[in-house]
Amino acid sequence: MTAQPETRDSKGASVISNVIDVLRCFSIEEPLQGVTEIAVQVGLHKSTVSRILATLENENIVERDPLSRRFRLGLGIITLAGPLLADLDVRKVAHPVLQELSRQTGETSALVLWNETESISVEQVVSRSNVKHTSPLGTSYGTALSASVQVFLALEEEDRVRQLLGSGTIQHPSPNREGLDAYLTRLGDVRSHGYAVNFGETSVEEVGIAVPVHDHRGDVAAAVLISAPRFRVDRDQLEVLVSACVLAAKDITRRLGGRPPVDAGLP
């Protein structure tokens, strides 16, 4: 069989693929790249990489670091991404991930946002099981032991947490000094582990698991929440649900262009 001649279209597609491969070499971990480094990573000759970078530099897609003379992404790439970022709705991004999370776990999954005093459900995929836990969109959670509230409060300053609980804005079963100290210790564990669990503490019939979602600025934009009937969740199943929730939150974070804490949240 004779080889088919390479067409102009196929050559163009190859060039585009090479450009994309070069751009993918720039990361949060390695923001500065030299011609030789990129050539090794993408498997292209240094002269080819150099020509690609020169073109990208002319368009402000990449720029040279003034000290090292290596390349980094330039502000021109923000111009290209601007229309996407302007239309990037966390609910739209999260929905397919929540669908898959519910399919995998068999439980209700939701996306919740924080309004500085309570968490609010803004998206939900309901479990297909006959016995399940659901809540209408717009439901707010204002109790300190709610998994989603724990996730958001874990990122607040200590004085702010004491003020919210001490004033009763967020309800806590033991709002005295000892209770608040113990709760702040618990929030420290939530920060460390990267997730929060409410194992029948706000309702003896329900287990809640929440994991934060990070946006492209590194801020917490939302949280993924799993709600399940307590009778279906033993300690082994709890670990399964936590792992699934952590992976879902990381997936949404990735889709938002964010970056979760390294290795946080895996039991």
C-alpha positions in Angstrom: 0.0 0.0 0.0 1.4 3.4 -1.0 1.4 6.1 1.6 -1.0 8.9 1.1 0.6 12.3 0.5 0.4 14.7 3.3 -2.2 17.3 2.5 -2.1 21.0 3.2 -4.9 20.5 5.8 -3.0 17.8 7.6 0.2 19.9 7.7 -1.8 22.7 9.2 -3.4 20.4 11.8 0.1 19.2 12.7 1.4 22.7 13.2 -1.6 23.6 15.5 -1.0 20.4 17.5 2.7 21.4 18.0 1.7 24.9 19.1 -0.7 23.5 21.7 1.9 21.0 22.9 4.4 23.9 23.4 1.8 25.9 25.4 1.0 22.9 27.6 4.6 22.9 28.8 3.9 26.0 30.9 2.3 25.1 34.2 1.9 26.4 37.8 4.7 24.2 38.9 7.0 25.2 36.0 6.0 28.6 34.7 9.4 29.3 33.1 10.6 27.2 30.2 13.6 27.4 27.9 13.7 26.3 24.3 15.7 23.2 25.0 13.4 22.1 27.9 10.3 22.5 25.7 12.0 20.6 22.8 12.7 17.6 25.1 9.2 17.6 26.5 7.3 17.8 23.1 9.8 15.8 21.0 10.4 18.6 18.5 13.7 20.0 17.1 14.9 23.1 19.0 14.7 25.2 15.8 11.0 24.3 15.4 10.3 25.2 19.0 12.2 28.4 18.6 10.1 29.4 15.6 6.8 28.6 17.5 7.9 30.6 20.5 8.9 33.6 18.3 5.5 33.6 16.7 3.7 33.4 20.1 5.9 36.1 21.5 4.9 38.4 18.6 1.3 37.9 19.6 2.0 38.4 23.3 1.0 34.8 24.0 4.4 34.2 25.6 7.0 36.6 26.9 10.6 36.4 28.0 11.5 36.6 31.7 13.9 39.6 31.9 16.4 37.9 34.2 16.6 34.3 32.9 15.5 35.0 29.3 13.4 31.9 29.5 9.8 32.0 28.3 6.6 32.3 30.3 2.9 32.8 29.3 2.1 36.3 28.4 -0.9 38.5 29.0 -2.1 37.9 25.5 -3.4 34.5 26.5 -5.9 36.2 28.9 -7.4 38.0 25.9 -8.1 34.7 24.3 -9.5 33.2 27.5 -11.5 36.3 28.5 -14.8 35.3 26.7 -14.6 31.9 28.4 -13.9 33.2 31.8 -16.7 35.7 31.5 -19.2 32.9 30.8 -17.7 30.4 33.2 -20.5 29.6 35.6 -19.6 27.2 38.4 -23.1 25.6 38.3 -22.7 24.8 34.6 -19.2 23.4 35.1 -20.2 21.3 38.1 -23.4 19.7 36.8 -21.9 16.9 34.7 -19.5 16.1 37.5 -22.4 15.9 40.1 -24.2 13.6 37.7 -21.3 11.2 37.6 -20.8 11.5 41.3 -24.4 10.5 42.0 -24.1 7.7 39.5 -21.0 6.3 41.1 -22.1 6.6 44.7 -25.9 6.1 44.4 -26.4 9.1 46.6 -27.6 12.7 46.2 -24.9 15.2 45.2 -25.1 19.0 45.4 -23.1 22.2 44.8 -23.3 24.7 47.6 -22.2 28.4 47.8 -21.3 30.5 50.8 -22.9 33.9 51.5 -20.7 34.7 54.5 -23.2 33.4 57.1 -24.7 30.2 55.6 -24.2 27.8 52.8 -26.8 27.6 50.0 -27.7 24.7 47.7 -27.6 25.9 44.0 -27.4 22.7 42.1 -28.4 19.1 42.9 -28.5 15.6 41.3 -30.9 13.5 43.2 -30.2 9.8 44.2 -32.2 7.2 42.2 -32.6 5.1 45.4 -36.1 4.9 46.9 -34.8 6.1 50.2 -32.7 9.3 49.8 -31.9 12.7 51.2 -32.7 15.7 49.0 -33.4 19.4 49.6 -35.0 22.1 47.3 -32.6 24.3 45.4 -32.0 27.5 47.5 -32.0 25.5 50.8 -29.6 27.2 53.3 -27.5 25.5 56.0 -26.8 27.6 59.0 -25.7 25.1 61.6 -22.1 24.7 62.6 -22.0 21.0 62.3 -23.3 20.9 58.7 -20.6 19.5 56.5 -20.7 22.4 54.0 -20.7 25.0 56.8 -17.6 23.4 58.3 -15.8 23.6 55.0 -16.5 27.3 54.6 -15.8 28.2 58.2 -12.5 26.4 58.1 -11.3 29.1 55.8 -12.5 32.0 58.0 -10.4 33.9 60.5 -10.8 32.6 64.1 -12.2 35.8 65.4 -14.8 35.8 62.6 -15.8 32.2 63.5 -16.2 33.1 67.2 -18.3 36.1 66.3 -20.6 34.1 64.1 -21.1 31.3 66.6 -21.1 33.5 69.7 -23.9 35.8 68.2 -26.0 32.8 67.2 -25.8 33.8 63.5 -24.6 30.2 63.0 -26.1 27.7 65.5 -23.8 25.6 67.6 -25.0 23.1 70.3 -22.3 24.3 72.7 -21.6 28.0 72.1 -19.7 28.4 75.3 -15.9 28.9 75.4 -15.0 25.2 75.7 -17.4 24.3 72.9 -16.1 27.0 70.6 -12.5 26.0 71.3 -13.3 22.4 70.5 -15.1 23.5 67.3 -12.1 25.5 66.2 -9.9 22.5 66.6 -12.3 20.6 64.5 -12.1 23.2 61.8 -8.3 22.9 61.9 -8.8 19.2 61.1 -11.1 20.1 58.2 -8.4 22.4 56.7 -5.8 19.7 57.1 -7.9 16.9 55.6 -9.5 18.9 52.9 -13.1 17.7 53.7 -15.7 17.8 56.4 -18.1 15.1 57.6 -21.4 15.4 59.4 -22.2 11.9 60.6 -25.7 12.2 61.9 -24.9 15.3 64.0 -27.6 17.6 62.6 -30.0 14.8 61.8 -29.7 11.2 63.1 -30.9 10.0 59.8 -28.4 11.7 57.5 -24.7 11.7 56.7 -23.2 14.7 54.9 -19.8 15.0 53.3 -18.4 18.3 51.8 -15.3 19.2 49.9 -14.2 22.7 48.8 -13.9 23.7 45.1 -11.2 26.2 44.1 -11.4 28.7 41.3 -8.6 30.0 39.0 -7.5 32.5 41.6 -7.1 29.8 44.2 -10.1 31.0 46.2 -12.8 28.6 47.4 -15.7 29.1 45.0 -18.1 26.5 46.2 -18.3 23.0 47.8 -19.4 19.6 46.7 -21.9 18.0 49.0 -23.0 14.3 49.3 -26.1 13.6 51.3 -26.9 10.0 52.2 -29.2 8.1 54.6 -27.2 7.1 57.7 -28.3 3.5 57.7 -26.5 3.0 54.3 -23.2 4.4 55.5 -20.9 2.5 57.8 -17.3 3.5 58.4 -16.0 1.7 55.3 -18.6 3.2 53.0 -17.9 6.6 54.5 -14.3 6.4 53.2 -15.6 5.4 49.8 -18.0 8.5 49.7 -15.3 10.8 51.0 -12.9 9.7 48.3 -15.5 10.1 45.6 -16.5 13.5 46.8 -12.8 14.6 46.9 -12.2 13.5 43.3 -15.4 15.3 42.2 -14.3 18.5 43.8 -10.9 18.2 42.3 -12.5 17.7 38.8 -14.6 20.8 39.1 -11.6 22.7 40.4 -9.6 21.6 37.3 -12.4 22.6 35.0 -12.4 26.1 36.6 -8.7 26.4 36.0 -8.0 26.1 39.7 -5.6 24.0 41.8 -6.6 22.1 44.9 -4.1 21.6 47.8 -1.7 18.8 47.1 -2.9 15.4 48.4 -5.6 17.0 50.5 -8.7 15.1 51.2 -7.8 11.5 50.6 -8.6 9.3 53.6 
